[in-house]
Amino acid sequence: FFGGSGGGAEVFGRPGSSLANARGNNAARREKLAAQQAFESTASGSAEYYRRACALQDAALELLRVGVADRVSQTCAQIQDALNIPKVPIAADKLEASLVYTRFHGISKRSNALISIARKRLDALGNDSVASASYDDLLTLCRNTYCGARETLLTATVRRHMDILKERHGLVGMTRLASLFLIRLCTVETALYLDFFGDPEKRRYPRKKTKGALSQVDEEDETKEGGDAAG
């Protein structure tokens, strides 16, 4: 049970496991590695210990998935319900102070700790390990879930702001002002992404100040307009 349908096959991706059958290229890679590294139930000295290790690793992967990917999806859904997104876009100058950022900042530290556990385990196993494919799949799932959630929350607001700039300043003015807005938005989003997936040990450089960056866009737009009019 533990080595077959109960978890062991899921972890090591041996032929017949549901995980191996469900995930395209990663499944093919897992099957290839499994074939190269024949399963030996007595390799660790005890088949029972091996089965229990498989089940525990599968349980650990599930906990990491729930703690990161599922939590990001749940947070995104809660924000959509609270702010009625995408039916009601958020004003650009109020975006950073809204739940779109505050709620994600609230779960970033815990998520980063869990991601770090998975990344360290993946590094310890090495690319040639059959079990490493499961951790690689987990990290990919977490990143895809996060990026999808951010896109869902920001698309309506960005599109609405572009339309407003076009109505007020025309196509040429919109292009100039929209570039400033998007640069600042990307700066804030990059910082938030690193809060989730960055390696704290490697982030030695001083972090740029991004708080309030988006709220300054409209003020700087007005300043540029005044300068153009004076010219």
C-alpha positions as CSV (number, residue, x, y, z in Angstrom):
1,F,0.0,0.0,0.0
2,F,2.6,2.6,1.0
3,G,5.0,1.7,-1.9
4,G,2.2,1.5,-4.5
5,S,-1.1,3.5,-4.3
6,G,-0.4,5.0,-0.9
7,G,2.3,7.4,-1.7
8,G,5.6,5.8,-2.6
9,A,4.9,5.5,-6.3
10,E,3.8,9.2,-6.3
11,V,7.1,10.4,-4.8
12,F,9.5,8.4,-6.9
13,G,7.4,8.5,-10.1
14,R,7.6,4.8,-10.8
15,P,5.6,3.5,-13.8
16,G,1.9,3.4,-12.9
17,S,1.8,6.2,-10.4
18,S,-1.0,8.8,-11.0
19,L,1.5,11.7,-10.7
20,A,3.7,10.2,-13.4
21,N,0.7,9.7,-15.7
22,A,-0.7,13.2,-15.2
23,R,2.1,15.6,-16.1
24,G,3.5,15.6,-19.6
25,N,7.2,16.3,-20.0
26,N,8.0,16.0,-16.4
27,A,6.3,12.6,-16.3
28,A,8.4,11.4,-19.2
29,R,11.5,12.6,-17.5
30,R,10.5,10.8,-14.3
31,E,9.8,7.6,-16.1
32,K,13.2,7.8,-17.8
33,L,15.0,8.3,-14.5
34,A,13.0,5.6,-12.9
35,A,14.1,3.2,-15.6
36,Q,17.7,4.1,-15.2
37,Q,17.5,3.7,-11.4
38,A,15.8,0.4,-10.8
39,F,13.7,0.3,-7.7
40,E,15.2,-1.8,-4.9
41,S,12.9,-2.3,-2.0
42,T,15.8,-3.5,0.3
43,A,18.3,-0.9,-0.7
44,S,17.9,0.9,2.6
45,G,18.1,-2.3,4.6
46,S,14.3,-2.5,5.2
47,A,11.4,-2.5,2.8
48,E,9.1,-1.2,5.5
49,Y,11.3,1.8,6.3
50,Y,11.5,2.6,2.6
51,R,7.8,2.5,2.2
52,R,7.3,4.8,5.2
53,A,9.9,7.2,3.8
54,C,8.0,7.3,0.5
55,A,4.7,8.0,2.2
56,L,6.2,10.7,4.4
57,Q,7.8,12.4,1.5
58,D,4.5,12.4,-0.4
59,A,2.8,13.8,2.7
60,A,5.4,16.6,2.9
61,L,4.9,17.5,-0.7
62,E,1.2,17.7,-0.2
63,L,1.6,20.0,2.9
64,L,3.9,22.3,0.9
65,R,1.4,22.5,-1.9
66,V,-1.5,23.3,0.4
67,G,0.7,25.8,2.3
68,V,1.7,27.8,-0.8
69,A,-0.2,27.1,-4.0
70,D,-3.6,26.5,-2.4
71,R,-3.2,29.5,0.0
72,V,-2.3,31.8,-2.9
73,S,-5.4,30.7,-4.8
74,Q,-7.6,31.1,-1.7
75,T,-6.2,34.5,-1.0
76,C,-6.8,35.6,-4.6
77,A,-10.4,34.4,-4.4
78,Q,-11.0,36.3,-1.2
79,I,-9.6,39.5,-2.6
80,Q,-11.8,39.1,-5.7
81,D,-14.9,38.7,-3.6
82,A,-14.1,41.6,-1.2
83,L,-13.2,44.1,-4.0
84,N,-15.6,42.8,-6.7
85,I,-12.7,42.2,-9.1
86,P,-12.6,42.3,-12.1
87,K,-16.0,44.0,-12.4
88,V,-14.8,47.0,-10.4
89,P,-11.2,48.0,-11.3
90,I,-9.1,49.6,-8.5
91,A,-8.0,53.2,-9.0
92,A,-4.3,53.3,-9.9
93,D,-3.4,55.7,-7.0
94,K,-5.1,53.3,-4.5
95,L,-3.7,50.0,-5.8
96,E,-0.7,49.5,-3.6
97,A,-2.7,50.3,-0.4
98,S,-5.5,47.9,-1.4
99,L,-6.0,44.2,-0.4
100,V,-4.3,43.3,-3.7
101,Y,-1.0,44.0,-2.0
102,T,-1.6,44.0,1.7
103,R,-3.0,40.5,1.8
104,F,-0.2,39.0,-0.4
105,H,2.4,40.7,1.8
106,G,0.7,39.1,4.8
107,I,1.3,35.5,3.4
108,S,4.6,36.1,1.7
109,K,6.9,35.3,4.7
110,R,5.3,32.0,5.5
111,S,5.2,31.0,1.8
112,N,8.8,31.9,1.3
113,A,9.8,29.7,4.3
114,L,8.0,26.7,2.7
115,I,9.4,27.4,-0.7
116,S,12.9,27.5,0.8
117,I,12.3,24.0,2.3
118,A,11.4,22.6,-1.1
119,R,14.3,24.4,-2.8
120,K,16.9,23.1,-0.3
121,R,15.5,19.6,-0.6
122,L,15.7,19.8,-4.4
123,D,19.3,21.0,-4.3
124,A,20.2,18.2,-1.9
125,L,18.7,15.5,-4.1
126,G,20.3,16.8,-7.3
127,N,18.9,16.7,-10.8
128,D,19.7,13.0,-11.4
129,S,17.5,11.9,-8.5
130,V,14.1,10.4,-9.4
131,A,12.5,12.1,-6.3
132,S,13.8,15.5,-7.4
133,A,11.2,15.7,-10.2
134,S,8.4,15.8,-7.6
135,Y,10.0,18.9,-5.9
136,D,10.6,20.5,-9.3
137,D,6.9,20.0,-10.2
138,L,5.9,21.5,-6.9
139,L,8.0,24.6,-7.3
140,T,6.6,25.0,-10.9
141,L,3.1,24.7,-9.6
142,C,3.6,27.3,-6.9
143,R,5.1,29.8,-9.4
144,N,2.4,29.3,-12.0
145,T,-0.4,29.6,-9.4
146,Y,1.2,32.8,-8.0
147,C,1.6,34.4,-11.4
148,G,-1.9,33.5,-12.5
149,A,-3.3,35.0,-9.3
150,R,-1.4,38.3,-9.8
151,E,-2.6,38.5,-13.4
152,T,-6.2,37.9,-12.4
153,L,-6.0,40.7,-9.7
154,L,-4.2,43.3,-11.8
155,T,-5.4,42.9,-15.4
156,A,-8.7,44.9,-15.0
157,T,-6.9,47.8,-13.2
158,V,-4.1,48.1,-15.6
159,R,-6.4,48.0,-18.6
160,R,-8.7,50.6,-17.1
161,H,-5.8,52.9,-16.3
162,M,-4.5,52.7,-19.9
163,D,-8.0,53.6,-21.1
164,I,-8.1,56.7,-18.8
165,L,-4.7,57.9,-19.9
166,K,-5.7,57.5,-23.6
167,E,-8.9,59.5,-23.0
168,R,-7.1,62.3,-21.2
169,H,-3.8,62.6,-23.1
170,G,-4.3,60.9,-26.5
171,L,-2.3,58.1,-27.9
172,V,1.1,59.8,-27.7
173,G,0.6,61.1,-24.2
174,M,-0.7,57.8,-23.1
175,T,2.3,56.0,-24.3
176,R,4.7,58.2,-22.3
177,L,2.7,58.2,-19.1
178,A,1.7,54.5,-19.3
179,S,5.4,53.6,-19.5
180,L,6.1,55.3,-16.2
181,F,3.1,53.6,-14.6
182,L,4.1,50.2,-15.9
183,I,7.7,50.6,-14.8
184,R,6.6,51.4,-11.3
185,L,4.1,48.6,-11.3
186,C,6.7,46.1,-12.4
187,T,9.1,47.3,-9.7
188,V,6.5,46.7,-7.0
189,E,5.5,43.3,-8.4
190,T,9.2,42.2,-8.7
191,A,9.7,43.0,-5.0
192,L,6.6,41.1,-4.0
193,Y,7.6,38.1,-6.2
194,L,11.0,38.0,-4.4
195,D,9.2,38.1,-1.1
196,F,7.6,34.8,-2.1
197,F,10.3,33.1,-4.1
198,G,13.5,34.9,-3.5
199,D,16.4,33.4,-1.5
200,P,16.9,35.5,1.6
201,E,20.5,34.3,1.9
202,K,21.4,35.7,-1.6
203,R,19.5,39.0,-1.3
204,R,22.4,40.9,0.1
205,Y,21.9,44.1,-1.9
206,P,19.8,46.9,-0.3
207,R,16.2,46.7,-1.3
208,K,14.9,49.6,-3.3
209,K,12.1,51.6,-1.8
210,T,8.8,50.8,-3.6
211,K,6.2,51.8,-1.0
212,G,4.0,54.4,-2.4
213,A,5.5,54.2,-5.9
214,L,2.2,53.6,-7.7
215,S,0.4,56.3,-5.8
216,Q,3.0,58.9,-7.0
217,V,2.3,58.2,-10.7
218,D,-0.7,60.6,-11.1
219,E,1.2,63.4,-9.2
220,E,4.2,63.0,-11.5
221,D,1.9,62.9,-14.5
222,E,0.4,66.3,-13.5
223,T,3.8,67.8,-13.0
224,K,4.9,66.7,-16.5
225,E,1.7,68.1,-18.0
226,G,2.4,71.5,-16.3
227,G,5.9,71.5,-17.7
228,D,4.7,70.7,-21.2
229,A,2.0,73.5,-21.0
230,A,4.6,76.0,-19.8
231,G,6.9,75.1,-22.7
